[in-house]
Amino acid sequence: MTNDPSTPAGSPGDDGLPPEIMKIFRDLNGGRDLPPQLVEQLKAMGIADADPAQVAAMTSQIKSMFAPGAQRKGVDVASATATAQEHAESEDHEMGSRETVLAEQAVHVASMWLDQVTDLEAPALTGAALSRAEWIEETMPVWASLVDPVADGLSAAIRDSMTARLGDADAPDLQAMGLPAGMDLSVLRQQLAPFVDTMASTLITGQTAEAVGTLSSDTLTATEVGVPLLTSRVALLPGNVAAFADGPDVSLDEVWLHLAAREAARMRLFTAVPWIGPQILAAVQSYARGIAIDTDAIDAAVRDIDPSDPEALQDALTGGFLNPSPTAAQRQALVQLETRLALVEGWVDHVAARATVQHLPHTSAMTEMIRRRRATGGPAEKTFAGLVGLELRPRRLRDAASLFAALEERVGASGRDGVWAHPDVAPSGADPDDIPGFVERTATGGGSSESADLDAALESILREADEGGKGEGGSATGGSDPDAPPTA
């Protein structure tokens, strides 16, 4: 199946395909001629009429997917960042010296107010103003780490669907595709792995970019969602803050100071109590890792995919690929995560209000507005929920804030903040349901309900073991007198 060198460029050869295109596919096949059946399939797909440059680009992409060392898994941070920034670019707010100074001053003043109501310190924190593009760039690595577990599950689901499809009686003949007759599908699955991982990475990267880009237009401060996205700065997004300030009948300066107090309080907690941030991130990753992929959606996408369109699978799954019915374990994990987010936000809510109430006239109104905003979420959070199956909003913020208020009333601000010293004494999922009980246990050194239950269970086990070992003689030494001298 060779082509005559004298054939004019772009003219079909004996095989019915232009020589430039045949050379592309021959190179893709290791320099060997293509099987006649595969040539017929290519012609049926309209390859003969395609632009050789487009075909070359497509095959180059395919070769790169299969090339050793070219395998890509999870979110491509650089690509997701660039795409998300393009999404946010049209309405982005350019940062100038005025915004920078305003952020620094607001955070400085808010930090002084916080010093009066909490012992938690983070003196290295400084104020910063971020554009949407800057927020995307600085937070995308953390978002990617939260989404990566979903990419692993998606890759596995696509591989299963593809190999199952090729094993069907109605699947294309393997020989017609240039593959050995009777090829072991497990071998094919292994060979498909780099291609599928890259395909899943492309899909996840695109959807992560869309979700984070959408979030960038909504978030007021860098860590408003309650996740430690930054580690060294108290950052606000002036463009979004200005849009938010158009709603309430409160001056822009007061809105700035109130939001700065909340963000500074949150960053103090994440910085001064180092176990909280990693625990939240680990909980989100664990939830994402256990997400079930909608195999019916994957199967339909693979079945209907157009091989001539590299973006067909991505388009087919853009509507969602997560199983809408979480397992019992997932629901339990979700409740625990939402409780942890609510406890963090409840502390921030209470402490920020205590810090600003003597200085800002609309503290109560602003606190209530932020509570409702965080409790109901918005389109941006729903976009991210479609990607990870999780809406990052504290459903019990009001109860959590009440818990810390009651705790401060009983044991003071130092005792209130002291519950963050260790996970065993920090409030847990059941404690917002029994605020008086948690306050009493904390005041008497009992810790959280989960910790108390664990201590009680351990004490019971040790008691049973001790009583069982004592035997009839009433001691753990087989009935001998513990005061008797040792025998030879």
Residue pairs with C-beta under 8 A, 6 or more apart in sequence:
1 14
1 15
1 22
1 33
1 34
1 36
1 39
2 33
3 13
3 14
3 15
3 19
3 22
3 23
4 13
4 14
7 13
7 19
9 18
9 19
9 20
10 18
10 20
10 52
11 18
11 19
12 18
12 48
13 19
13 22
15 22
15 39
16 39
16 43
16 48
17 39
17 42
17 43
17 47
17 48
18 48
18 52
20 52
21 47
21 48
21 50
21 52
21 55
22 34
24 52
24 55
24 56
24 59
25 34
25 42
25 59
26 32
26 33
26 34
27 59
28 59
28 62
28 63
29 178
34 42
34 178
35 175
35 176
35 178
37 173
37 175
37 176
38 176
38 177
38 178
41 172
41 176
42 48
45 307
45 308
46 308
47 55
47 308
58 308
58 310
61 310
62 195
62 310
64 70
65 194
65 195
65 198
65 199
66 191
66 194
66 195
67 194
70 194
70 198
71 193
71 194
71 197
71 198
72 197
72 198
72 201
73 148
73 151
73 152
73 155
73 197
73 200
73 201
74 144
74 147
74 148
74 151
74 152
74 201
74 204
75 143
75 144
75 147
75 148
75 151
75 201
75 204
75 205
75 208
76 201
76 202
76 205
77 140
77 141
77 144
79 205
79 209
80 140
80 143
80 144
80 205
80 206
80 208
80 209
80 212
81 136
81 137
81 140
81 209
82 209
83 205
83 206
83 209
83 210
83 213
84 136
84 140
84 208
84 209
84 210
84 212
84 213
84 216
85 132
85 133
85 136
85 137
85 213
86 213
87 209
87 210
87 213
87 214
87 216
88 132
88 133
88 136
88 213
88 216
88 217
89 133
91 132
91 217
91 239
92 131
92 132
92 133
92 239
93 99
93 131
93 132
93 237
93 238
93 239
93 240
93 242
94 131
95 129
95 130
95 131
95 134
95 238
99 129
99 238
100 128
100 129
102 129
102 238
102 256
103 127
103 128
103 129
103 235
103 236
103 238
103 260
104 126
104 127
104 128
105 127
106 127
106 236
106 256
106 257
106 259
106 260
107 125
107 126
107 127
107 128
107 234
107 236
107 260
107 263
107 264
108 127
109 257
109 260
110 257
110 260
110 261
110 264
110 355
110 356
111 125
111 234
111 264
113 261
113 355
113 356
113 359
114 261
114 264
114 265
114 268
114 351
114 352
114 355
115 121
116 355
117 351
117 354
117 355
117 413
118 265
118 268
118 351
118 355
118 413
118 417
119 413
119 414
119 417
120 268
120 269
120 272
120 273
120 417
120 420
121 268
121 272
122 267
122 268
122 271
122 272
124 232
124 271
125 232
125 233
125 234
125 264
125 267
125 268
125 271
126 232
126 233
126 234
127 233
127 234
127 235
127 236
127 260
128 233
128 234
128 235
128 236
129 235
129 236
129 237
129 238
130 138
130 222
130 235
130 236
130 237
131 237
131 239
132 216
132 217
132 237
132 239
132 240
133 216
135 216
135 219
135 222
135 235
135 237
136 212
136 213
136 216
138 222
138 229
138 230
139 212
139 222
139 229
139 230
140 212
142 227
142 228
142 229
142 281
143 208
143 211
143 212
143 229
144 208
145 281
145 285
146 227
146 281
146 284
146 285
146 288
146 388
147 204
147 208
147 288
147 387
147 388
148 204
148 285
148 288
149 285
149 288
149 289
149 291
150 204
150 288
150 291
150 322
150 387
150 388
151 200
151 201
151 204
152 289
153 289
153 291
153 292
153 293
154 200
154 203
154 204
154 293
154 298
154 321
155 193
155 196
155 197
155 199
155 200
156 293
157 293
157 295
157 298
157 321
158 196
158 199
158 200
158 298
158 302
158 313
159 189
159 192
159 193
159 196
160 295
160 298
161 295
161 298
161 299
161 301
161 302
162 189
162 192
162 196
162 302
163 185
163 188
163 189
163 192
164 299
165 171
165 299
165 302
165 303
166 172
166 174
166 185
166 188
167 185
174 180
174 181
174 182
174 183
175 181
179 188
199 313
199 314
202 314
203 313
203 314
203 317
204 387
206 314
207 318
207 386
207 387
208 387
210 383
211 380
211 383
211 384
211 386
211 387
212 384
214 379
214 380
214 383
214 384
215 225
215 380
215 381
215 383
215 384
216 237
217 240
217 380
218 240
218 378
218 379
218 380
218 381
219 225
219 237
219 240
219 380
220 236
220 237
220 240
220 241
220 244
220 259
221 234
221 235
221 236
221 237
221 259
221 262
221 263
221 266
222 229
222 230
222 233
222 234
222 235
222 236
222 237
222 263
223 229
223 230
223 263
223 266
223 267
223 270
224 263
224 374
225 381
225 392
225 393
226 266
226 280
226 341
226 344
226 345
226 392
226 394
227 280
227 281
227 284
227 392
228 270
228 276
228 277
228 280
228 281
230 267
231 270
231 271
233 267
234 260
234 263
234 264
234 267
235 263
236 256
236 259
236 260
236 263
241 252
241 255
241 256
241 259
242 252
244 255
245 251
245 252
245 255
248 255
248 362
248 365
248 366
248 369
250 362
250 365
250 366
254 360
254 361
254 362
254 366
255 366
257 356
257 359
257 360
258 352
258 356
258 360
258 362
258 363
258 366
258 370
261 352
261 355
261 356
262 348
262 349
262 352
262 370
265 347
265 348
265 351
265 352
265 355
266 344
266 345
266 348
269 276
269 344
269 347
269 348
269 420
270 276
270 277
272 420
273 420
273 421
275 422
275 423
276 344
276 420
279 340
279 423
280 337
280 340
280 341
280 344
283 333
283 336
283 337
283 340
284 337
284 388
284 390
284 392
286 333
287 330
287 333
287 334
287 337
287 388
287 389
287 390
288 388
288 389
288 390
290 327
290 329
290 330
290 333
291 322
291 323
291 326
291 330
291 388
291 389
292 322
292 323
292 325
292 326
292 327
292 330
293 321
293 322
293 323
294 320
294 321
294 322
294 323
294 324
297 317
297 319
297 320
297 321
298 317
298 321
300 316
301 313
301 316
301 317
301 321
302 313
304 316
305 312
305 313
305 316
306 312
309 315
320 386
322 386
322 389
326 334
326 389
334 390
335 429
336 429
337 390
338 393
338 394
338 395
338 396
339 396
339 428
339 429
339 432
341 392
341 393
341 394
342 394
342 395
342 396
342 397
342 399
342 400
342 432
343 394
343 400
343 403
343 426
343 427
343 432
344 394
345 374
345 394
345 397
345 400
345 401
346 394
346 396
346 397
346 398
346 399
346 400
346 401
346 402
346 403
346 404
347 400
347 401
347 404
347 420
349 367
349 370
349 371
349 397
349 400
349 401
350 401
350 404
350 405
350 408
351 404
352 367
353 363
353 364
353 367
354 408
356 363
357 363
357 364
360 366
371 397
371 398
371 401
374 393
374 394
374 397
375 393
375 394
375 395
375 397
375 398
376 393
377 391
377 393
381 391
381 392
381 393
382 391
384 390
384 391
384 392
385 391
394 400
396 432
399 432
399 433
399 435
400 427
400 432
402 432
402 435
403 427
403 431
403 432
403 435
403 438
403 439
404 416
406 435
406 436
406 439
407 415
407 416
407 419
407 438
407 439
407 442
408 415
408 416
410 439
410 442
410 443
411 418
411 439
411 442
411 443
415 442
415 443
418 425
419 425
419 426
419 427
419 442
419 448
420 426
424 447
424 448
424 451
424 454
425 442
425 447
425 448
425 451
426 448
427 438
427 448
428 448
428 449
428 450
428 451
429 450
430 449
430 450
431 437
431 438
431 448
431 449
434 449
437 449
438 448
438 449
440 446
441 447
441 448
441 449
441 452
446 452
447 455
466 476
469 476
470 476
471 478
471 479
472 479
473 479
473 480
475 481
475 482
